[in-house]
């Protein structure tokens, strides 16, 4: 369980934050000063620290490097007073992850903590990116027999044994990372590391230090040298997801690596050489970004040596059913909930839905359906309301409201009251979930 320390000398604020955060399933401890906070860190080893700027025994911004040094694998989030955004900005320069403005950012608290918690969890696996065991993925793991999919698989199989840079394009959720993993596993680099990084997940400064590493002393909080993701991928493959979101300043460094295999870590003066294959992916039209000046033209031509377009799920026909069976079998085993029959209308809705979120959305829908299912059969009412409504011309709004209320109650029961996880499973915003809980009078105590 993620453990969170709140350092604030205002009792009411500490109590309020503690209540909000603990209701989401996190363990919360408190401190009223920097000294007490340091003591709690040494004794309790929290994962995340929420720290006020102005404390009785010092300034929280100035204390960030010391707190960060005590928590090398944790993160600091600063709490700034209204009108003191400069404090928040300076705290990030000192090593904090982010900052919240008291009173104005109440809706950001839980989502931000959830993001930080996920980042820390990924770091425990090795880095902010996920290192994948090569043999877990192959082209056999790509399910489907549609013409569009088989064409993409055939293209990927031809490119895999080469060292060519590959660009995977297609809508969000079409399985670009699965394809990248399969290409790596079928390449001559299969025994090397496969490192994946989402270029849209971090700020420009953090992304640069994560990708290229840094020297000790490069910035406040950099207490020792750190290898970047490219070094970790040396001899293997690095997967750059959402490359269209990469800041233009970093595009220059990426172009240099692609052309020379060399880069310079943050704070260093000497260049390093690595041999890592690059597979990039985007759901954006890079040519349009080039025309707007948001993406370098020379980099575009360098990464698009071999482009593979992944088809959206709505164009894959009966692949939807094959994928659904795969996901249902997986969730059935994971939840120890065997499914003996599936209503034919259940599959009819799946086949006729447009799937804007593609495979990822299908997986989420089936995970929720498995949770909702009352027995060993999947029926239409186990599907989310938007899918049920997409096939209905006569909508009974009263009945749908009752179904939605029951749906929310089951999700909260399944997640043990963790609203952040329940909102994720239901694919709605956390604030929307809170509104519906209040609207339906659902007890969460």
BELCOR-V784372 format. One record per backbone hydrogen bond with DSSP energy under -1.0 kcal/mol. CO is the residue of the C=O (numbers start at 1). NH is the residue of the N-H. If there is no record, write none. Layout:
<<CO,NH> <CO,NH>>
This chain:
<<2,27> <3,47> <3,48> <4,29> <5,50> <6,31> <7,52> <10,14> <11,15> <12,16> <13,17> <14,18> <15,19> <16,20> <17,21> <18,22> <19,23> <21,24> <21,26> <22,25> <27,4> <29,6> <31,8> <33,37> <34,38> <35,39> <36,40> <37,41> <38,42> <39,43> <40,44> <41,45> <47,75> <48,5> <49,77> <50,7> <51,79> <53,60> <55,58> <58,55> <59,63> <63,67> <64,68> <65,69> <66,70> <67,71> <71,74> <75,49> <76,97> <77,51> <78,100> <79,53> <80,102> <81,84> <84,87> <85,89> <86,90> <87,91> <88,92> <89,93> <90,94> <91,96> <92,95> <98,78> <100,80> <101,104> <101,105> <105,108> <108,112> <109,113> <110,114> <111,115> <112,116> <113,117> <114,118> <115,119> <116,120> <117,121> <118,122> <119,123> <120,124> <122,127> <123,126> <133,136> <134,137> <138,141> <139,142> <146,150> <147,151> <148,152> <149,153> <150,154> <151,155> <152,156> <153,157> <154,158> <155,159> <156,160> <159,162> <166,280> <167,308> <168,282> <169,310> <171,174> <173,359> <173,360> <175,179> <176,180> <177,181> <178,182> <179,183> <180,184> <181,185> <182,186> <184,187> <187,190> <189,192> <193,237> <194,132> <195,239> <197,241> <198,201> <203,207> <204,208> <205,209> <206,210> <207,211> <208,212> <209,213> <210,229> <211,230> <213,266> <214,226> <215,218> <219,222> <221,223> <222,217> <226,214> <228,232> <229,233> <231,234> <233,236> <236,277> <237,195> <238,279> <239,197> <240,281> <241,199> <242,245> <243,246> <247,251> <248,252> <250,254> <251,255> <252,256> <253,257> <254,258> <255,259> <256,260> <257,261> <261,274> <263,272> <265,268> <266,215> <272,263> <275,235> <277,238> <278,166> <279,240> <280,168> <281,243> <284,286> <285,289> <286,290> <287,291> <288,292> <289,294> <290,293> <296,300> <297,301> <298,302> <299,303> <300,304> <306,167> <308,169> <312,315> <313,316> <316,319> <317,320> <318,322> <319,323> <320,324> <321,325> <322,326> <323,327> <324,328> <325,329> <326,330> <327,331> <328,332> <329,333> <330,334> <331,335> <332,337> <341,378> <343,347> <344,348> <345,349> <346,350> <347,351> <348,352> <349,353> <355,358> <357,361> <358,362> <359,363> <360,364> <361,365> <362,366> <363,367> <364,368> <365,369> <366,370> <367,371> <368,372> <369,373> <376,340> <376,341> <378,343> <379,382> <380,383> <384,388> <385,389> <386,390> <388,391> <389,392> <396,400> <397,401> <398,402> <399,403> <400,404> <401,405> <402,406> <403,407> <404,408> <405,409> <406,410> <407,411> <408,412> <409,413> <410,414> <411,415> <412,417> <413,416> <415,418> <417,419> <418,422> <419,423> <420,424> <421,425> <422,426> <423,428> <429,433> <430,434> <431,435> <432,436> <433,437> <434,438> <435,439> <436,440> <437,442>>
